[in-house]
Amino acid sequence: MAVAEEVKSKGGNKYSLIVPTYNERLNIALLVYLVFKHLRDVDFEIIIVDDGSPDGTQDVVQQVQRVYGEDRILLRARPKKLGLGTAYAHGLKHASGNFVVIMDADLSHHPKYLPSFIKKQQETGASIVTGTRYVRGGGVHGWNLMRKLTSRGANVLAHTLLWPGVSDLTGSFRLYRKSVLQDLIESCVSKGYVFQMEMIVRASRKGYHIEEVPITFVDRVFGSSKLGGSEIVEYLKGLTFLLVTT
């Protein structure tokens, strides 16, 4: 039996999916459709935190709300780009679930993996389930060799210095117990690209039970990547900060 058919909400569990967006007009409706397709028997809501996208992302979300309902699709917009970490904190304020999923809007995190995340948590009682590209069954699709080497190198460097206890330190597709996510957000100081790395390192240091699920990360089909030279510099600064403070 497929994982998607096995997973059902147990014990009144509800899952709040927090999806930060910026210029994701071409992706967000498909993402929502796929979430509903793969979580048929699960109680969930999708909280979209849009940072003032000028491309009409919020208009598309409002159209999607008319299809699925404003109780299932929550638009919690902000006036401008304020950082990834604060986007999750903002979404968390509006989350009614006892579990929270954080994922990207650009379809690089396919919703087909959500049942595997939920099943893994139910089987192990984990506080965090994180998607990983770097174990058997995981991988990356759509990246050129240079980007693969850069990502892998960044991950190896972080592992060597920080020993985080997970195979994919820079991944950003995760399921958290809500109380754990609240604790980690309050503990973290990073706001941008480094935020995800700091979250999992501090979770490991605090002794939270972390499990992994292999995923294939697919490079965005529509829109342009937001990762550039400034993010790489930010990553190196963040790595140094975590080395000193954790």
C-alpha positions in Angstrom: 0.0 0.0 0.0 1.3 3.5 -0.9 2.5 5.7 1.9 -0.1 8.3 0.9 -2.9 5.8 1.5 -1.5 4.7 4.9 -1.2 8.1 6.5 -4.1 9.5 8.3 -4.4 12.1 11.1 -4.0 10.4 14.4 -5.1 11.6 17.8 -6.5 14.8 16.5 -3.2 15.9 14.9 -3.4 18.9 12.6 -0.6 20.1 10.3 0.0 23.7 9.5 2.1 24.2 6.3 4.0 27.5 6.4 5.0 28.6 2.8 6.9 31.9 2.5 6.5 33.5 -1.0 8.0 36.2 -3.0 7.1 36.4 -6.7 5.7 32.9 -6.9 2.6 33.6 -9.0 3.4 30.8 -11.4 4.0 28.2 -8.8 1.7 28.7 -5.8 -1.6 27.4 -7.3 0.0 24.2 -8.4 1.7 23.7 -5.0 -1.7 24.0 -3.3 -3.3 21.6 -5.7 -0.5 19.0 -5.0 -0.8 19.4 -1.3 -4.5 18.6 -1.4 -3.8 15.7 -3.7 -1.3 14.0 -1.4 -2.9 14.8 2.0 -6.4 13.5 1.3 -7.1 12.1 4.8 -5.0 14.6 6.8 -6.2 17.6 8.7 -4.1 20.5 7.5 -4.0 24.2 6.6 -1.7 26.1 4.4 -0.4 29.4 5.7 1.1 31.6 2.9 3.4 34.4 4.1 3.9 36.7 1.1 6.4 39.5 1.4 4.8 42.1 -0.8 5.3 40.2 -4.2 4.9 42.7 -7.1 4.1 39.9 -9.6 0.5 39.2 -8.4 1.2 36.3 -6.1 -1.4 37.5 -3.6 -4.1 37.8 -6.3 -3.5 34.1 -7.2 -3.7 33.1 -3.6 -7.0 34.8 -3.2 -8.3 33.0 -6.3 -7.1 29.7 -4.7 -8.9 30.6 -1.5 -12.2 30.8 -3.4 -11.7 27.2 -4.5 -10.5 25.6 -1.3 -11.7 28.0 1.4 -10.1 30.7 3.5 -10.1 28.3 6.5 -7.7 25.9 4.6 -5.7 28.6 2.7 -4.6 31.4 5.0 -2.9 34.4 3.4 -0.8 36.3 5.9 0.9 39.0 3.9 3.7 41.4 4.9 4.5 44.7 3.2 8.0 43.8 2.0 10.8 41.2 2.2 11.7 40.8 5.9 13.7 37.6 5.9 13.0 33.9 5.9 13.3 33.4 9.7 10.8 36.2 10.4 8.4 34.7 7.8 8.3 31.4 9.6 7.8 33.3 12.9 4.9 35.3 11.4 3.3 32.2 10.0 3.6 30.4 13.3 1.6 33.0 15.0 -1.4 32.0 12.8 -0.8 28.2 12.9 -3.6 26.2 14.6 -2.0 22.8 14.1 0.1 20.9 16.7 2.6 20.1 13.9 4.1 22.5 11.5 5.7 21.9 8.0 8.0 24.4 6.5 8.5 24.2 2.7 9.4 26.3 -0.3 6.8 27.6 -2.7 8.7 27.0 -5.9 8.0 23.2 -6.2 11.5 22.3 -5.3 9.9 20.5 -2.3 7.4 18.2 -3.8 4.3 17.7 -1.7 4.4 14.0 -2.5 6.9 13.6 0.3 4.6 15.0 3.0 2.9 11.6 3.7 6.4 10.1 4.3 7.3 12.9 6.7 4.0 12.3 8.7 4.4 8.6 8.7 8.0 8.8 9.9 6.9 11.1 12.8 4.1 8.8 13.7 6.4 5.7 13.7 9.2 7.3 15.7 7.7 10.0 17.8 10.3 12.4 16.4 10.2 16.1 17.3 11.6 17.0 13.8 11.5 15.2 10.5 13.8 16.7 7.9 14.1 16.0 4.2 17.6 15.0 3.0 19.2 15.0 -0.4 22.3 13.1 0.9 21.2 9.6 1.8 20.2 6.6 -0.3 17.0 7.5 -2.2 17.6 11.2 -2.1 19.2 13.5 -4.7 19.0 16.7 -6.7 17.5 17.2 -10.1 18.1 20.2 -12.4 21.3 21.6 -11.0 24.5 22.0 -13.0 27.7 20.4 -11.7 29.0 23.6 -10.2 25.9 24.1 -8.1 25.9 20.5 -7.0 29.6 20.8 -5.9 28.9 24.1 -4.1 26.0 22.7 -2.2 27.8 19.4 -1.3 30.9 21.3 -0.3 28.9 23.7 1.9 27.3 20.7 3.6 30.5 18.8 4.1 32.2 21.9 5.5 29.3 22.5 8.0 29.4 18.8 9.0 33.1 18.9 9.6 32.9 22.0 11.8 29.5 21.6 13.6 28.7 17.9 13.8 24.9 18.5 13.5 23.8 14.9 13.5 21.8 15.2 10.3 23.0 14.5 6.7 21.5 17.6 5.0 22.3 20.6 7.1 21.2 23.2 4.6 17.8 21.6 3.6 14.6 23.5 4.3 11.9 20.9 4.0 10.9 19.9 7.5 8.2 18.9 9.9 8.3 20.1 13.4 6.2 19.7 16.6 4.8 23.2 17.0 6.2 23.6 20.4 9.7 22.6 19.2 9.6 25.1 16.3 8.5 27.9 18.7 11.5 27.1 21.0 13.9 27.0 18.1 12.7 30.2 16.5 13.1 32.0 19.9 16.7 30.6 20.2 17.8 31.5 16.7 19.3 34.9 15.6 19.8 34.3 11.9 17.1 35.7 9.6 18.0 34.8 6.0 19.6 31.8 4.2 21.5 30.7 7.3 18.3 30.4 9.4 17.6 26.8 8.4 21.1 25.7 9.2 21.0 27.4 12.6 17.6 25.8 13.4 18.8 22.2 12.9 22.1 22.8 14.7 20.4 24.2 17.7 17.8 21.4 17.6 20.6 18.9 17.7 22.4 20.7 20.6 19.1 20.8 22.6 18.7 17.1 22.2 15.5 17.0 20.1 14.7 13.7 18.4 15.4 14.3 14.7 14.6 11.8 11.9 15.3 12.0 8.1 13.4 11.2 5.0 15.1 11.0 1.6 13.8 13.5 -0.9 14.8 14.6 -4.4 15.2 18.3 -4.6 14.1 19.7 -8.0 15.3 23.0 -9.2 12.5 25.5 -9.8 10.7 25.4 -13.1 9.2 28.8 -13.1 10.8 32.0 -11.8 14.4 32.7 -10.9 16.5 31.3 -8.0 17.1 33.7 -5.1 20.5 32.1 -4.2 23.4 34.2 -5.2 26.9 35.4 -4.1 25.5 37.4 -1.2 23.8 34.3 0.2 27.1 32.3 -0.1 28.9 35.1 1.9 26.0 35.0 4.4 26.4 31.3 4.7 30.1 31.5 5.5 29.5 34.2 8.1 26.7 32.1 9.6 28.8 29.0 9.8 31.5 30.9 11.7 28.9 32.3 14.1 27.5 28.8 14.8 30.9 27.4 15.3 31.6 30.0 18.0 28.1 30.0 19.7 26.9 26.4 19.6 
